[in-house]
Each structure stands twice: as structure tokens, then as C-alpha cells.
Amino acid sequence: MAFPQLLHSPSSSLTFKPSLNPNSSSSNPNPRHLIKPPPKTLAPFLTHHHHHHRRRRKPNLLRCSASSFSEKHHTGSPQSDDVVELPLFPLPLVLFPGAILPLQIFEFRYRMMMHTLLQTDLRFGVIYSDTATGTAEVGCVGEVVKHERLVDDRFFLICKGQERFRVKKIVRTKPYLVAEVAWLEDRPSGDGGEDLETLASEVETYMKDVIRLSNRLNGKPEKEAQDLRRNLFPTPFSFFVGSTFEGAPREQQALLELEDTATRLKREKETLRNTLNYLSAASAVKDVFPSSS
């Protein structure tokens, strides 16, 4: 399935920044690039998003940021056994509940979708798609919280992630995808389940360490990151953590599809621990070869 053309650029490409691809090394020789990151690592650095980040972003950047995670974003959400029709927007990115996604829309079929949404409930499904794996079955509702319509009928959108969903059946494919979807929620942990608060705190600690070392490797001040959770409950915090793994959309998709908060936090903890190990090794190489920086 072809990707919607959202960004008007000479290359007509979709770009992500910053990248977390460990293989995207510079062409200049650097001893740090000799260190191969272990599996499930987000090296060379983790993107840090603050919950109340207010820096103005250009509207034509296609990126997902966790700048507005709500403590109660599950309140009043549809029941998991409800089946509804939802227009779908396939994108090479993953939207998480509570995250903010700026989009620019100028492809004709999605301009048509926007005209319909503006007259209804302003909600559509963002679903991950790429040429290698195809279109995922699990996505996240994006609710339009702000929009600007330009004279040439393009749209600038600010969307916020809401409920997750699973595609049950494709209803139609023209002019854009519409599917029957069922809502997806995390299941309660089993008897004697995990201490979610402890897991969330451990994940936050790893995040702080990764941010600190990442800053060091990038020549930034090594000041410790402050409260990353901002009193978020474990489930929305786990979505926030997943949203910071920019540049690793398949890992993000796997996290989005999990239906257990403890399992999601454990997987994020493992990824962050591997990333920290990689950054520690890269930092040691930098200390031995300071000129390589």
C-alpha cells in the first residue's frame, strides 16, 4: 500500500528526526561505530520528550511526540466489545494513546477524508504501514484537536492519540480505507501480578540514565532529567515511554499491540537497559579516544 503523501518536499519523502537507527552512522571514521549495539537497543540515543514541552513545532514535521499525556485519558473510553467503523490513515509511524502528532495533508483522498471528519467527530485511525511488513492490525485513534485549512485545500492538523483498536474487517478501500474496528485495552494482571509502580519507577530510572549518557555523547550538559512520569499511572506512562522510541517503529508497534501493562514495561525496561549498556560502551570509547568525538 502506498503511503499517503503528507510532506510537501522536493523528494516527496517522509522524514523522522531524530533517528534511533543504530546503523545510521556517519561516513567519517569513528571508533564509537565499532561498537555493535546488542539486540533490542535504541542506540545511539533515546529521544527525550517532556510531558509539558511547549516549544513551537513546524506544522509540516511528521513526528509523534509525547507532549500531552493525560492521567485519565482512558476515562469514558468505548467498551472493548464495541465494533465501529473508522476511517484509516496508514503511516510509517506509530501513534500512542496520549501522544501528539502534527500532520500536513495534501493528498486528494485524505483531503476528502478531512472534509468528512470536520463534519462528524474528528476521529480517524492511525495505523502503522511499511513496504516490508504491510499494514498492521492494531492502531490508535487520532483525534483532531486543532486544524488549519489553507487556500489550496491542504490541511495542517494537530492530533492527539486516544483509544487503541484492532481492525476486524475492511469495509471499503476507495477513496480511502474504512474498517470495522474493536477497541483494545490492557487486561488486568493475573493473580499475584507484577508491582506496576515498581516497574514504572525502574523504567523511569533507566530513561534518566540513558538521557544523561546520550547528552554526554552529544556534547550536551549531563544534568539529570527531572520527573519524567509527572504522576502518570503505569499504563499511560508505558505508552509515553514507547512514544519516545522514535526511529524504531516496529518495536513501537510491538509495544502498542501488547495488552498487558507489566509486559510492556518489562520490554521497555529491557530495551532501555540494552541501550544504556551500548551508551556506556560508547562513552568508554570516547574517553579512550577523545578526538573521535
Disulfide bonds with the S-S distance in Angstrom:
none
